[in-house]
């Protein structure tokens, strides 16, 4: 190494830039050390060493942050800019490698070994140069970023090293690649590397061009579609469809995306939407498809309310809303307990059966509130068409889903409490059997794939808690009945009615009529009088009406300034409600011959029924009146046959049937009556008439009779007992097989009544006929 090849020069570190020998370019210099290095170069012979930083982000580089190979350059021009930076024009002269690096505080100074380079090319290098120029020319043609004048000036270069440097300076290479070329001392190796770089760049440009063409085609297609859509909008506007369908379709698409439908349903929905999009707005089918898609997105598919799994809270809410009804409340709490343990349970299907006005519908609403679920109710009274349940086919004009799917849409969740009101009032005709359509809805094993004719896709109802109500479970078809868990709700006792009126009905009516506790006070004895003399029902609907009447009368008295405060006692009830409508206790005032009191079970609850028998001279005709059903007529015939077979034992003339016409009558002849429980009552009244022995007035009886005099069990003992209690009876003759039902009778009723279980008619006569009692 000679002293001529070693030079001591100030160093200017470059960021994101590299200068090759023979290159002339402008640099902007702003860092203090770089400015000081420039000033030092200007003081000496205008020469400076340019080396590139390894990392662009370093502001204060050190020896290890700068490449060791750089370029000796001459500063031809220097200009200070207003912002404080200096713009310099430099010209690259020769490669150099840093041997000694010195930090002089103000600037960096380096000792550089200058690297000599051959100017003449060998034959092999000339061949490589030609290849490089060919590749460069092809690159320029593909790239179109470098002018042909540049290629012309480059093609005149005869020095191989210089050619490699100039071509590299025009290529979009990373600093690391440019530095690699700068550090390559062998001219042949440098040319070979440039040839490889040009080949790679050419391939990349070719791929870029292909991608660009593909993107352009895609853009052209999109623009074409946009243009056609705009045309379609204009045509639709001219045809009267002012807003066009585009916005509506986009809106529906968004709704489909957030509806979380099952995959098959979403696929069907999008397919129908695509059909709707292509269909003219004036087409009749267009509105049908749109209606279908809107129904699909409005039905809940996965939105679910979280059950409030707190048994104590639920019990408190049920007790707040309803007095008594222990069995129903117990069933709801059992469901909740199991739900809490299993975390998942198919919704039960409860059937609340009982007379009108006992709170079946409001109880279902309370169940929903206690569970924290949404509540939805549909009434099935008078539904005759199967399509009301399953929906219409979409081919029909005005088609829509059935009431079940409509109810789910209204609920907005997949697990509401769904009340099917009056399920016993459905009827069948030529339009189908809706009760059969309900089988799938109410079957826990099938309703997870409920099929609606309009929706056409399976819908999951398994999380729904179905509650049905019925007055007469006998009117419900057996297969449908089999799918429900029946909970009987009997009527209320006087004590229960008193509590219900005090705690629920009266406060509710006072609030609705704008009355406060300071304006109206109703005493307990007044409410009891209303219950006894102004209502006769199993439920409390009429009782609520009477409470409303009291509130209206009180409101009038207060507003007309007649009274500031109304206090209702048992003595002032008549002033507000008028004369009593009913006689409390329908029991006979004295013992009657040929008249017995029976107990009946109707859809309105229990009731008492007086059966009268009269004898007149005749030829043994048996006349039945009172609009009796077939079962009651057969009971009368059975009783008649039994008495004929036992006439001697009963001390009755054996020829009574040949000498007398017997007339059996049940009062209130306009009311249809039927059922199996009047057998012993008819037999007792008939025997009383034939023997002249009176029937005890305080005795009520219920039970079916056989030809041999056996007493068979009946249903509805609880309701019948309550009606007997209401009517003022004190003794009830009942079938012995019904003793197990005594537990269901409220304590307040059971304490006031004496129950006499019997298994044969002889026992009935012993208890019922006065003469037999000593």
Order of alpha helices (4+ residues) and beta strands (2+ residues): beta-beta-alpha-beta-beta-beta-beta-alpha-alpha-alpha-alpha-alpha-alpha-alpha-alpha-alpha-alpha-beta-alpha-beta-alpha-alpha-beta-beta-beta-alpha-beta-beta-beta-alpha-beta-alpha-alpha-beta-alpha-alpha-beta-alpha-beta-beta-beta-beta-alpha-alpha-beta-alpha-beta-beta-beta-beta-alpha-beta-alpha-beta-alpha
